[in-house]
Amino acid sequence: MAKFSGTRNLTAFAAILTVGTALSFGIGAALAADEVTEDQILRALTPTKKPLTRGLSVGGSAEPAANPAEAKLVTSVRGRTTRSLSRTEREEIAAIVQDKPKIDLEITFDYNSADISAKSIPSVQALGRALSNAELKGSTFVVAGHTDAAGGEEYNQSLSERRADSIKKYLVDKYGINGSDLVTVGYGKSKLKDPAQPLAEANRRVQVVNMETKVTAQK
């Protein structure tokens, strides 16, 4: 009788182990499905109006853009520190990016911090690989940081700038991307992704926009 009981317990344990394993694989699949891929980023940031062409400019001058005013603004903010941008410049950038190839990667951060959350590291890595691709390399990108609505305006502005800088540092350090090709800007809590839930995690994010301006010739 004791032997039968032991066998039954062993069978029950095996069943529990099997279910647990199945659940683990299910969770892994769900997480993988939520992660953005390099190809998705590449397609989102590649201009649709015309194919990307190799820069033919000489001496490091920018290729002509469809709108000279846009090209002038991009040139003026390249290489600038995030905090050096004026409110007017930030709003001018926000207006321009409306019609540019962009992607909201839902890169989230730890609460009240500029530290990239562990779950968002794969997305940042995918971004690094995409921006290193020959199709995008050399283009100028806006990396815009955002916060949720908690806290004061001045504090959130500073936090959003630090978050944009955090992404830029990761891309420069880990993928060797030219820092001048990444224009970092902070918008604080002024442009919530989910206004209905101002404290939602989705608001603590970074948006990446291709400004469609290449500065150096690609070989």
Secondary structure, 3 states (H helix, E strand, C coil): CHHHHHHHHHHHHHHHHHHHHHHHHHHHHHHHHHCCCHHHHHHHHCCCCCCCCCCCCCCCCCCCCCCHHHHHHHHHHCCCCHHHCCHHHHHHHHHHHHHCCEEECCCCECCCCCCECHHHHHHHHHHHHHHCCCCCCCEEEEEEECCCCCCCHHHHHHHHHHHHHHHHHHHHHHHCCCHHHEEEEECCCCCCCCCCCCCCHHHCCEEEEEEEEECCCCC
